[in-house]
Amino acid sequence: MDHPSFSSTPVFYRRNLPHWHPGGAPIFLTWRLQGSLPTQARTARNGCATEASPGREFRRLDALLDRGSSGPLWLKNPRIAALILQSLRKGARELHYFVLHAFVIMPNHIHLLITPHVSMRRITNGLKGSTAREANIILGRTGGRFWQDESFDHWVRSTAEFARIWNYIELNPVTAQLVTRPQDWPWSSAKLLPRHQDDYVRPSYPQ
């Protein structure tokens, strides 16, 4: 399906994090629950004299999320995980907003590897908005923010990096010591997406 409003022109903007979206390139996308990290964890630099690189800072914060020692763990609720999975499938299969390569729904955050067909703002606003409303209904919450406002995203630059990120995503439950094998985690592409289908093949990059 064509999306006339989607441009292949690279898009760059900055909020708290830099966001660089080359048109048609795969994107590694992460977002987390509101309040899932304490303020001091988000601002600390492990005593370094210089600010950590975005990649290093992402890995540090992701390790803290994996421990799940602070904040809500609402994504452990099977009803909430199921509605998020349904939203991902709708975005990929019905709306054709993106190709879904790999994903994992962790207790307090989500990792996705996608190739967008529409703008990233449209994708994240749609996924986060619809799931927040329905999850808050399940939890009996009114007026509370469900997701942290800003997401982390990274432009995937090569086939090798694509493979590393795919494995990082699917190994996340193992790294967090929630399961011993990726396919044992019920809310992951390792269990739910057959890799041999055309929709999930890894893209090729010019050498």
C-alpha positions in Angstrom: 0.0 0.0 0.0 1.3 3.4 -0.9 1.5 6.3 1.6 1.7 9.5 -0.5 2.4 11.6 2.6 5.6 9.6 3.4 8.8 11.1 2.0 12.1 9.3 1.5 13.9 12.5 2.5 15.8 12.1 5.8 14.2 13.7 8.8 16.2 15.0 11.8 14.9 16.6 15.0 16.0 16.8 18.6 14.2 16.8 21.9 16.0 15.3 24.9 17.4 12.8 22.4 18.5 13.2 18.8 16.2 11.6 16.2 17.5 10.9 12.7 15.2 9.1 10.3 16.4 8.4 6.8 13.5 7.6 4.6 13.0 3.8 4.1 15.8 2.7 6.5 15.2 0.2 9.3 14.8 1.8 12.7 15.5 0.3 16.2 12.8 1.8 18.4 12.4 1.6 22.2 10.0 3.1 24.7 9.2 2.5 28.3 6.5 3.0 30.9 6.2 6.3 32.6 8.1 6.3 35.9 10.0 3.1 35.1 13.4 4.8 35.9 14.2 7.0 38.9 15.3 10.6 38.0 18.8 10.0 39.3 19.3 7.0 37.0 18.3 9.0 34.0 20.8 11.8 34.7 23.8 9.9 36.2 26.9 9.3 34.1 28.6 6.7 36.2 31.1 9.2 37.5 32.5 9.9 34.0 34.0 13.3 33.3 32.4 13.5 29.9 28.8 12.7 28.9 28.2 9.2 27.7 27.5 8.5 24.0 23.8 7.9 23.1 24.5 4.2 22.5 26.3 3.7 25.8 23.7 5.6 27.7 21.0 3.6 26.1 22.6 0.3 27.1 23.1 1.6 30.7 19.4 2.6 31.0 18.2 -0.6 29.3 20.1 -2.7 31.8 18.4 -0.8 34.6 15.0 -1.4 33.0 15.8 -5.1 32.8 16.3 -5.3 36.5 12.8 -3.9 37.0 13.7 -2.5 40.5 11.9 0.8 40.1 8.5 1.8 38.9 5.6 0.0 37.3 5.7 -3.4 35.5 2.3 -3.2 33.9 3.4 -5.0 30.7 3.7 -8.2 32.7 -0.1 -8.3 32.6 -1.0 -10.7 29.8 -4.1 -8.6 28.8 -1.9 -5.5 28.4 0.8 -7.4 26.5 -1.8 -8.9 24.2 -3.3 -5.5 23.3 0.2 -4.2 22.5 0.8 -7.2 20.3 -2.5 -6.6 18.6 -1.6 -3.0 17.9 1.7 -4.0 16.4 0.1 -6.5 14.1 -2.5 -4.0 13.1 0.1 -1.4 12.3 2.1 -3.8 10.2 -0.5 -6.0 8.5 -3.7 -3.9 8.3 -2.5 -0.3 8.1 0.9 -1.1 6.5 2.6 1.6 8.5 5.7 -0.4 8.8 7.3 -3.8 8.3 7.8 -5.5 11.6 11.1 -7.4 11.7 11.6 -8.1 15.4 10.0 -7.1 18.7 9.9 -7.9 22.4 7.4 -6.7 25.1 9.3 -6.6 28.4 7.7 -5.9 31.8 8.4 -2.2 31.6 9.6 -1.4 28.1 9.4 -2.4 24.4 11.9 -2.9 21.7 11.0 -2.9 18.0 12.9 -3.3 14.8 10.9 -1.9 11.9 11.1 -0.5 8.4 8.7 2.5 8.4 6.3 3.3 5.5 5.0 6.4 7.2 6.6 9.0 9.5 8.0 7.8 12.8 5.8 10.4 14.6 2.7 8.8 13.1 3.8 5.3 14.1 4.8 6.1 17.7 1.8 8.4 18.3 -0.6 5.7 17.0 0.9 2.8 18.9 1.5 4.6 22.2 -1.8 6.5 22.1 -4.1 3.6 21.4 -2.4 1.2 23.8 -2.2 3.7 26.6 -5.9 4.3 26.6 -6.8 0.6 26.6 -4.2 -0.3 29.2 -5.4 2.4 31.6 -8.9 1.0 31.3 -7.6 -2.5 32.1 -5.7 -1.1 35.1 -8.6 1.1 36.2 -6.5 4.2 36.0 -7.9 7.6 35.0 -5.9 10.5 33.8 -2.5 8.8 34.4 0.3 8.9 31.8 1.0 5.3 30.8 4.1 5.7 28.5 7.1 7.9 28.9 6.7 10.7 26.3 9.9 10.4 24.4 11.1 7.2 22.6 14.7 6.1 21.7 15.3 5.4 18.1 18.4 4.4 16.1 18.8 4.3 12.3 20.2 0.9 11.3 23.1 1.4 8.9 24.1 -2.1 7.7 23.1 -5.7 7.4 25.5 -6.6 10.2 24.1 -4.0 12.6 20.5 -5.2 11.6 21.4 -8.7 12.7 23.0 -7.5 16.0 20.0 -5.5 16.9 17.6 -8.3 16.0 19.5 -10.6 18.3 19.7 -8.0 21.0 15.9 -7.6 20.9 15.1 -11.3 21.0 17.8 -12.1 23.6 16.5 -9.3 26.0 14.4 -11.7 28.1 17.4 -14.0 28.5 19.7 -11.1 29.4 17.2 -10.0 32.0 17.1 -13.6 33.4 13.4 -14.0 32.7 13.8 -17.1 30.6 16.6 -19.4 29.5 15.8 -19.3 25.7 14.5 -16.5 23.6 11.6 -18.6 22.2 10.4 -19.2 25.8 9.3 -15.6 26.2 5.6 -15.4 25.1 5.7 -11.7 23.9 8.6 -11.8 21.4 9.2 -12.3 17.7 11.4 -15.2 18.7 8.2 -17.1 19.5 5.6 -15.4 17.4 7.1 -14.3 14.1 8.3 -16.9 11.6 11.5 -15.5 10.1 11.2 -17.3 6.8 8.2 -15.3 5.7 8.8 -12.6 3.1 7.6 -9.8 5.5 10.4 -10.5 7.9 13.4 -11.0 5.8 16.4 -8.8 6.6 17.0 -6.0 4.2 20.1 -5.7 2.0 22.4 -2.7 2.1 24.9 -1.5 -0.5 28.5 -2.5 0.3 
